[in-house]
Each structure stands twice: as structure tokens, then as C-alpha cells.
């Protein structure tokens, strides 16, 4: 688009403004990456393996329960933010709802103390196996307990067992976000002073675009964001990192 505009009959001022806007947008992510602590070799290995995997073929061959893609990876910036939040909050027990290949899970595990534990809920057996292989490369992988089942089933088992978590990270099926949030808030699954991180709450800008421009996931996230904004039980902040990350805690 930028190259096309250069050939159009528009003013030099417009071309300069457009070029400046492009430079601002294109330079942001690389600069954020440069200024953020580098990922560990184990996380870099996990990211590399995920990018090289042919996820569409896995789905076509029936090895995954739904279509997965490389873009589902949490990635370096968000991984480092989660590590910081775990370290600052001194969390020891973490629940992750939705794992994919485990980048966020391993990032969190790296920040957990030796006695810490992360229970990771994943519905896809192939993705869970892939993640486990990547965890086993890391000295922190033993802190992660993978449970392969629908997340609500695992959460109910944890509730019945009297488990409680300092931090919960939600990054699963978007239509289930409200149910996951309610299970955390309406039970002791979330510790009294615990908090929740929710991924993809900007969903490519769809929640604040016209409804006609939203996919089903975009509509689900818009409903979730509205639900949280109107929920008197919580206070929250949305952070515009990657595809949006919302932090939630009880009032």
C-alpha cells in the first residue's frame, strides 16, 4: 500500500505523513523485542518447533481436534510479562486454561519457585504431547502438570479437591471465557488475593469494530469484555500488548 501511494497523485505532505505512520507501526514490535529480556533457550526452542510444525496438515489428518496455527503462540513479549507478574506477585500455584504448545506455561514455570506448580488444561492431545516434549527440554518443565480434558471438567475436579491458585491464565476457546471466569470467581479456585490474566481481549480490534466485522471469536470476546466491564465483583485493566491482555482481580 505504501509503495502504491508513492505513485499516486497525492501531496508530498500526505506521502510523508503516511511514511512516518508506517515507520512508527513497523518499528514498534522489533523495538519492544530488543528492549525486553531475551527468552531462554528452552522457550526459543519451543517457539522454533511451533513455527516449523505443519498445523494445517495435522488437522487435515485428524491428529488435532480443531484447526491450530502458529499465531496461537503467546510469544516473547507476553511470556516475559507473565514471568514478571508471577515474580512480582510471588505466585506459587498457577492454573492455565488453554495451553497450545506451552509457551506461556513454560514462561510461567521459569518464574515459579522450586516448590511451585502450574496445572495446565489442554483439550487437544496432540498439542499437549507436543508441549510436554518441549517442557522436558527445560529444567523448569517438572513444575508443569498437564491435564488433557475439557477445561471445565478439570476445573471442577480441582474445586472438588479443594485446590486454590494464586494466578489463573485464560487462553482457551473464546466462547468459554465467561464460564471460566465465573468458575474462578464463584469458588475458592482463585485464592482470595489471587488474580486472573486473560489473553486475546483485543482480538485484532474486532471487539471495538462494527459487529458486522467480527468473527465468532470476535463476538465472544466482545461479550466477555462487556461482561467484565459491567461485573461489580472485579476491577480490571486491559493492556494493549500483542492481541490484548486483561488483568482481573476481585474487589
C-alpha atoms as a printed R data frame, in Angstrom:
    type eleno elety resid chain resno       x       y      z
1   ATOM     1    CA   UNK     A     1   0.000   0.000  0.000
2   ATOM     2    CA   UNK     A     2   2.815   2.393  0.877
3   ATOM     3    CA   UNK     A     3   4.512   1.729 -2.461
4   ATOM     4    CA   UNK     A     4   1.224   2.247 -4.313
5   ATOM     5    CA   UNK     A     5   0.623   5.634 -2.674
6   ATOM     6    CA   UNK     A     6   4.056   6.811 -3.766
7   ATOM     7    CA   UNK     A     7   2.907   6.507 -7.382
8   ATOM     8    CA   UNK     A     8  -0.432   8.238 -6.835
9   ATOM     9    CA   UNK     A     9  -1.126  11.936 -7.349
10  ATOM    10    CA   UNK     A    10  -1.242  12.920 -3.696
11  ATOM    11    CA   UNK     A    11   0.522  15.701 -1.898
12  ATOM    12    CA   UNK     A    12   4.093  15.343 -0.639
13  ATOM    13    CA   UNK     A    13   2.806  16.140  2.851
14  ATOM    14    CA   UNK     A    14   0.400  13.178  2.730
15  ATOM    15    CA   UNK     A    15   3.125  10.822  1.495
16  ATOM    16    CA   UNK     A    16   5.443  11.990  4.285
17  ATOM    17    CA   UNK     A    17   2.744  11.568  6.937
18  ATOM    18    CA   UNK     A    18   1.884   8.089  5.679
19  ATOM    19    CA   UNK     A    19   5.534   7.048  5.601
20  ATOM    20    CA   UNK     A    20   6.055   8.344  9.150
21  ATOM    21    CA   UNK     A    21   2.991   6.420 10.343
22  ATOM    22    CA   UNK     A    22   4.285   3.268  8.684
23  ATOM    23    CA   UNK     A    23   7.714   3.644 10.304
24  ATOM    24    CA   UNK     A    24   6.103   4.108 13.727
25  ATOM    25    CA   UNK     A    25   3.957   0.998 13.337
26  ATOM    26    CA   UNK     A    26   6.590  -1.223 11.701
27  ATOM    27    CA   UNK     A    27   9.295  -0.328 14.181
28  ATOM    28    CA   UNK     A    28   7.316  -0.895 17.371
29  ATOM    29    CA   UNK     A    29   7.427  -4.686 17.762
30  ATOM    30    CA   UNK     A    30  11.119  -5.086 16.877
31  ATOM    31    CA   UNK     A    31  11.999  -2.331 19.367
32  ATOM    32    CA   UNK     A    32   9.868  -3.902 22.098
33  ATOM    33    CA   UNK     A    33  11.616  -7.221 21.468
34  ATOM    34    CA   UNK     A    34  15.037  -5.560 21.609
35  ATOM    35    CA   UNK     A    35  14.283  -3.819 24.903
36  ATOM    36    CA   UNK     A    36  12.799  -6.916 26.570
37  ATOM    37    CA   UNK     A    37  14.859  -9.574 28.356
38  ATOM    38    CA   UNK     A    38  15.702 -12.310 25.879
39  ATOM    39    CA   UNK     A    39  13.794 -15.574 26.068
40  ATOM    40    CA   UNK     A    40  15.512 -18.664 27.445
41  ATOM    41    CA   UNK     A    41  16.943 -21.315 25.080
42  ATOM    42    CA   UNK     A    42  14.095 -23.655 26.081
43  ATOM    43    CA   UNK     A    43  11.470 -21.048 25.138
44  ATOM    44    CA   UNK     A    44  13.289 -20.253 21.895
45  ATOM    45    CA   UNK     A    45  13.328 -23.973 21.079
46  ATOM    46    CA   UNK     A    46   9.594 -24.255 21.787
47  ATOM    47    CA   UNK     A    47   8.835 -21.240 19.600
48  ATOM    48    CA   UNK     A    48  11.009 -22.551 16.764
49  ATOM    49    CA   UNK     A    49   9.407 -26.002 16.857
50  ATOM    50    CA   UNK     A    50   5.928 -24.477 16.879
51  ATOM    51    CA   UNK     A    51   6.682 -22.277 13.855
52  ATOM    52    CA   UNK     A    52   8.051 -25.222 11.885
53  ATOM    53    CA   UNK     A    53   5.137 -27.570 12.589
54  ATOM    54    CA   UNK     A    54   2.598 -28.075  9.779
55  ATOM    55    CA   UNK     A    55  -0.522 -27.473 11.876
56  ATOM    56    CA   UNK     A    56  -2.962 -27.461  8.953
57  ATOM    57    CA   UNK     A    57  -1.796 -30.922  7.926
58  ATOM    58    CA   UNK     A    58  -2.158 -32.166 11.487
59  ATOM    59    CA   UNK     A    59  -5.785 -31.023 11.428
60  ATOM    60    CA   UNK     A    60  -6.438 -32.440  7.961
61  ATOM    61    CA   UNK     A    61  -5.044 -35.801  9.127
62  ATOM    62    CA   UNK     A    62  -7.293 -35.741 12.199
63  ATOM    63    CA   UNK     A    63  -4.405 -35.500 14.678
64  ATOM    64    CA   UNK     A    64  -5.756 -32.312 16.294
65  ATOM    65    CA   UNK     A    65  -9.334 -31.739 17.435
66  ATOM    66    CA   UNK     A    66  -9.510 -28.305 15.813
67  ATOM    67    CA   UNK     A    67  -7.521 -26.144 13.418
68  ATOM    68    CA   UNK     A    68  -4.443 -24.803 15.198
69  ATOM    69    CA   UNK     A    69  -1.951 -22.256 13.901
70  ATOM    70    CA   UNK     A    70   1.425 -20.792 14.767
71  ATOM    71    CA   UNK     A    71  -0.121 -17.431 15.685
72  ATOM    72    CA   UNK     A    72  -1.691 -19.013 18.777
73  ATOM    73    CA   UNK     A    73   1.735 -18.972 20.428
74  ATOM    74    CA   UNK     A    74   1.881 -16.441 23.274
75  ATOM    75    CA   UNK     A    75   5.358 -15.311 22.259
76  ATOM    76    CA   UNK     A    76   8.303 -13.492 23.762
77  ATOM    77    CA   UNK     A    77   6.751 -10.208 24.981
78  ATOM    78    CA   UNK     A    78   3.711 -11.747 26.590
79  ATOM    79    CA   UNK     A    79   5.776 -14.580 28.015
80  ATOM    80    CA   UNK     A    80   8.137 -12.143 29.697
81  ATOM    81    CA   UNK     A    81   5.204 -10.110 31.051
82  ATOM    82    CA   UNK     A    82   3.696 -13.254 32.579
83  ATOM    83    CA   UNK     A    83   7.065 -14.126 34.124
84  ATOM    84    CA   UNK     A    84   7.246 -10.655 35.639
85  ATOM    85    CA   UNK     A    85   3.724 -10.901 37.039
86  ATOM    86    CA   UNK     A    86   4.474 -14.276 38.640
87  ATOM    87    CA   UNK     A    87   7.707 -12.983 40.163
88  ATOM    88    CA   UNK     A    88   6.207  -9.704 41.426
89  ATOM    89    CA   UNK     A    89   3.146 -11.409 42.924
90  ATOM    90    CA   UNK     A    90   5.256 -14.258 44.359
91  ATOM    91    CA   UNK     A    91   2.718 -16.715 42.964
92  ATOM    92    CA   UNK     A    92   3.401 -20.371 43.691
93  ATOM    93    CA   UNK     A    93   0.284 -22.126 42.392
94  ATOM    94    CA   UNK     A    94  -0.854 -21.255 38.853
95  ATOM    95    CA   UNK     A    95  -3.715 -22.543 36.714
96  ATOM    96    CA   UNK     A    96  -3.530 -22.201 32.937
97  ATOM    97    CA   UNK     A    97  -6.665 -22.739 30.860
98  ATOM    98    CA   UNK     A    98  -5.590 -23.444 27.288
99  ATOM    99    CA   UNK     A    99  -2.010 -24.445 26.532
100 ATOM   100    CA   UNK     A   100  -1.436 -24.953 22.772
101 ATOM   101    CA   UNK     A   101   2.300 -25.774 22.571
102 ATOM   102    CA   UNK     A   102   3.034 -24.377 26.022
103 ATOM   103    CA   UNK     A   103   4.987 -21.151 25.555
104 ATOM   104    CA   UNK     A   104   3.127 -19.248 28.274
105 ATOM   105    CA   UNK     A   105   3.149 -22.297 30.569
106 ATOM   106    CA   UNK     A   106   6.909 -22.689 30.309
107 ATOM   107    CA   UNK     A   107   7.480 -18.945 30.713
108 ATOM   108    CA   UNK     A   108   5.414 -19.004 33.914
109 ATOM   109    CA   UNK     A   109   7.213 -22.128 35.146
110 ATOM   110    CA   UNK     A   110  10.559 -20.388 34.726
111 ATOM   111    CA   UNK     A   111   9.421 -17.744 37.226
112 ATOM   112    CA   UNK     A   112   7.922 -20.167 39.747
113 ATOM   113    CA   UNK     A   113   9.962 -21.158 42.816
114 ATOM   114    CA   UNK     A   114  11.258 -24.733 43.052
115 ATOM   115    CA   UNK     A   115   8.195 -25.840 45.023
116 ATOM   116    CA   UNK     A   116   5.790 -24.074 42.691
117 ATOM   117    CA   UNK     A   117   3.317 -25.812 40.402
118 ATOM   118    CA   UNK     A   118   1.414 -24.935 37.250
119 ATOM   119    CA   UNK     A   119  -1.579 -27.047 36.265
120 ATOM   120    CA   UNK     A   120  -2.130 -26.668 32.537
121 ATOM   121    CA   UNK     A   121  -5.507 -27.572 30.993
122 ATOM   122    CA   UNK     A   122  -5.465 -28.586 27.333
123 ATOM   123    CA   UNK     A   123  -8.190 -30.352 25.361
124 ATOM   124    CA   UNK     A   124  -6.031 -31.368 22.365
125 ATOM   125    CA   UNK     A   125  -3.931 -34.484 22.935
126 ATOM   126    CA   UNK     A   126  -1.531 -33.748 20.070
127 ATOM   127    CA   UNK     A   127  -0.843 -30.198 21.286
128 ATOM   128    CA   UNK     A   128  -0.383 -31.466 24.853
129 ATOM   129    CA   UNK     A   129   2.110 -34.129 23.715
130 ATOM   130    CA   UNK     A   130   3.979 -31.514 21.665
131 ATOM   131    CA   UNK     A   131   4.090 -29.198 24.695
132 ATOM   132    CA   UNK     A   132   5.268 -31.966 27.035
133 ATOM   133    CA   UNK     A   133   8.192 -32.762 24.746
134 ATOM   134    CA   UNK     A   134   9.186 -29.091 24.829
135 ATOM   135    CA   UNK     A   135   8.800 -28.913 28.623
136 ATOM   136    CA   UNK     A   136  11.077 -31.909 29.057
137 ATOM   137    CA   UNK     A   137  13.936 -29.966 27.433
138 ATOM   138    CA   UNK     A   138  13.729 -27.336 30.202
139 ATOM   139    CA   UNK     A   139  14.985 -27.607 33.775
140 ATOM   140    CA   UNK     A   140  11.676 -25.990 34.780
141 ATOM   141    CA   UNK     A   141   9.435 -28.420 32.931
142 ATOM   142    CA   UNK     A   142   8.882 -30.573 36.023
143 ATOM   143    CA   UNK     A   143   6.844 -27.740 37.574
144 ATOM   144    CA   UNK     A   144   4.132 -28.185 34.924
145 ATOM   145    CA   UNK     A   145   1.343 -30.731 35.286
146 ATOM   146    CA   UNK     A   146  -0.565 -31.196 32.030
147 ATOM   147    CA   UNK     A   147  -4.181 -32.354 32.194
148 ATOM   148    CA   UNK     A   148  -5.788 -33.324 28.893
149 ATOM   149    CA   UNK     A   149  -9.565 -32.861 29.137
150 ATOM   150    CA   UNK     A   150 -12.164 -30.122 28.651
151 ATOM   151    CA   UNK     A   151 -11.080 -27.274 30.928
152 ATOM   152    CA   UNK     A   152 -14.357 -27.072 32.851
153 ATOM   153    CA   UNK     A   153 -14.038 -30.748 33.800
154 ATOM   154    CA   UNK     A   154 -10.516 -30.243 35.101
155 ATOM   155    CA   UNK     A   155 -11.517 -27.076 36.933
156 ATOM   156    CA   UNK     A   156 -14.397 -28.891 38.644
157 ATOM   157    CA   UNK     A   157 -12.031 -31.688 39.703
158 ATOM   158    CA   UNK     A   158  -9.690 -29.083 41.191
159 ATOM   159    CA   UNK     A   159 -12.588 -27.400 43.002
160 ATOM   160    CA   UNK     A   160 -13.706 -30.755 44.420
161 ATOM   161    CA   UNK     A   161 -10.126 -31.417 45.556
162 ATOM   162    CA   UNK     A   162 -10.015 -28.070 47.388
163 ATOM   163    CA   UNK     A   163  -7.241 -26.645 45.225
164 ATOM   164    CA   UNK     A   164  -6.615 -22.891 45.124
165 ATOM   165    CA   UNK     A   165  -4.435 -20.832 42.783
166 ATOM   166    CA   UNK     A   166  -2.604 -17.530 43.103
167 ATOM   167    CA   UNK     A   167  -2.859 -16.821 39.384
168 ATOM   168    CA   UNK     A   168  -5.054 -18.097 36.578
169 ATOM   169    CA   UNK     A   169  -4.255 -17.541 32.911
170 ATOM   170    CA   UNK     A   170  -7.136 -17.937 30.450
171 ATOM   171    CA   UNK     A   171  -6.229 -18.531 26.804
172 ATOM   172    CA   UNK     A   172  -8.647 -21.166 25.507
173 ATOM   173    CA   UNK     A   173 -11.875 -21.257 23.468
174 ATOM   174    CA   UNK     A   174 -13.180 -17.710 23.431
175 ATOM   175    CA   UNK     A   175 -16.809 -18.736 23.863
176 ATOM   176    CA   UNK     A   176 -15.926 -20.326 27.191
177 ATOM   177    CA   UNK     A   177 -14.229 -17.280 28.729
178 ATOM   178    CA   UNK     A   178 -17.243 -16.130 30.777
179 ATOM   179    CA   UNK     A   179 -17.784 -19.633 32.186
180 ATOM   180    CA   UNK     A   180 -14.111 -19.931 33.151
181 ATOM   181    CA   UNK     A   181 -14.187 -16.537 34.834
182 ATOM   182    CA   UNK     A   182 -17.311 -17.403 36.828
183 ATOM   183    CA   UNK     A   183 -15.856 -20.722 37.971
184 ATOM   184    CA   UNK     A   184 -12.806 -18.885 39.266
185 ATOM   185    CA   UNK     A   185 -14.735 -16.097 40.988
186 ATOM   186    CA   UNK     A   186 -17.637 -18.118 42.385
187 ATOM   187    CA   UNK     A   187 -15.478 -20.770 44.072
188 ATOM   188    CA   UNK     A   188 -12.256 -20.966 46.050
189 ATOM   189    CA   UNK     A   189 -10.357 -21.994 42.922
190 ATOM   190    CA   UNK     A   190  -8.879 -18.494 42.830
191 ATOM   191    CA   UNK     A   191  -7.164 -17.536 46.084
192 ATOM   192    CA   UNK     A   192  -8.650 -14.588 47.951
193 ATOM   193    CA   UNK     A   193  -5.799 -12.312 46.848
194 ATOM   194    CA   UNK     A   194  -5.236 -14.069 43.527
195 ATOM   195    CA   UNK     A   195  -5.636 -12.550 40.077
196 ATOM   196    CA   UNK     A   196  -6.526 -13.576 36.544
197 ATOM   197    CA   UNK     A   197  -4.813 -12.863 33.214
198 ATOM   198    CA   UNK     A   198  -6.982 -13.184 30.102
199 ATOM   199    CA   UNK     A   199  -5.440 -13.344 26.638
200 ATOM   200    CA   UNK     A   200  -6.712 -12.068 23.260
201 ATOM   201    CA   UNK     A   201  -9.085  -9.478 24.704
202 ATOM   202    CA   UNK     A   202  -8.407  -7.100 21.797
203 ATOM   203    CA   UNK     A   203  -8.839  -9.882 19.194
204 ATOM   204    CA   UNK     A   204  -7.402  -7.996 16.210
205 ATOM   205    CA   UNK     A   205  -9.508  -4.948 17.096
206 ATOM   206    CA   UNK     A   206 -12.776  -6.775 16.450
207 ATOM   207    CA   UNK     A   207 -14.447  -6.010 19.821
208 ATOM   208    CA   UNK     A   208 -14.498  -2.272 19.072
209 ATOM   209    CA   UNK     A   209 -15.276  -2.551 15.353
210 ATOM   210    CA   UNK     A   210 -18.785  -2.826 13.926
211 ATOM   211    CA   UNK     A   211 -20.443  -6.157 14.736
212 ATOM   212    CA   UNK     A   212 -20.579  -6.963 11.007
213 ATOM   213    CA   UNK     A   213 -16.756  -7.002 11.018
214 ATOM   214    CA   UNK     A   214 -16.488  -9.553 13.852
215 ATOM   215    CA   UNK     A   215 -15.861 -13.273 13.571
216 ATOM   216    CA   UNK     A   216 -17.493 -15.643 16.063
217 ATOM   217    CA   UNK     A   217 -14.386 -15.336 18.244
218 ATOM   218    CA   UNK     A   218 -14.537 -11.560 17.954
219 ATOM   219    CA   UNK     A   219 -18.175 -11.589 19.064
220 ATOM   220    CA   UNK     A   220 -17.326 -13.872 22.006
221 ATOM   221    CA   UNK     A   221 -14.520 -11.570 23.139
222 ATOM   222    CA   UNK     A   222 -16.770  -8.506 22.808
223 ATOM   223    CA   UNK     A   223 -19.328 -10.250 25.063
224 ATOM   224    CA   UNK     A   224 -16.625 -11.196 27.544
225 ATOM   225    CA   UNK     A   225 -15.155  -7.689 27.688
226 ATOM   226    CA   UNK     A   226 -18.620  -6.206 28.246
227 ATOM   227    CA   UNK     A   227 -19.325  -8.812 30.937
228 ATOM   228    CA   UNK     A   228 -16.112  -7.944 32.786
229 ATOM   229    CA   UNK     A   229 -16.619  -4.184 32.441
230 ATOM   230    CA   UNK     A   230 -20.105  -4.484 33.995
231 ATOM   231    CA   UNK     A   231 -19.201  -7.072 36.672
232 ATOM   232    CA   UNK     A   232 -19.382  -5.476 40.159
233 ATOM   233    CA   UNK     A   233 -17.227  -8.258 41.641
234 ATOM   234    CA   UNK     A   234 -13.999  -7.230 39.941
235 ATOM   235    CA   UNK     A   235 -11.672  -4.485 38.849
236 ATOM   236    CA   UNK     A   236  -9.569  -4.846 35.746
237 ATOM   237    CA   UNK     A   237  -7.161  -3.265 33.294
238 ATOM   238    CA   UNK     A   238  -6.658  -4.085 29.624
239 ATOM   239    CA   UNK     A   239  -3.091  -3.948 28.337
240 ATOM   240    CA   UNK     A   240  -2.577  -3.439 24.569
241 ATOM   241    CA   UNK     A   241   0.237  -5.979 24.249
242 ATOM   242    CA   UNK     A   242   0.023  -8.244 21.190
243 ATOM   243    CA   UNK     A   243  -3.659  -9.218 20.896
244 ATOM   244    CA   UNK     A   244  -4.675  -7.713 24.245
245 ATOM   245    CA   UNK     A   245  -4.191  -8.964 27.796
246 ATOM   246    CA   UNK     A   246  -6.646  -8.155 30.610
247 ATOM   247    CA   UNK     A   247  -5.705  -8.378 34.294
248 ATOM   248    CA   UNK     A   248  -8.601  -9.026 36.682
249 ATOM   249    CA   UNK     A   249  -8.873  -9.223 40.448
250 ATOM   250    CA   UNK     A   250 -11.699  -9.319 42.948
251 ATOM   251    CA   UNK     A   251 -12.654  -6.027 44.593
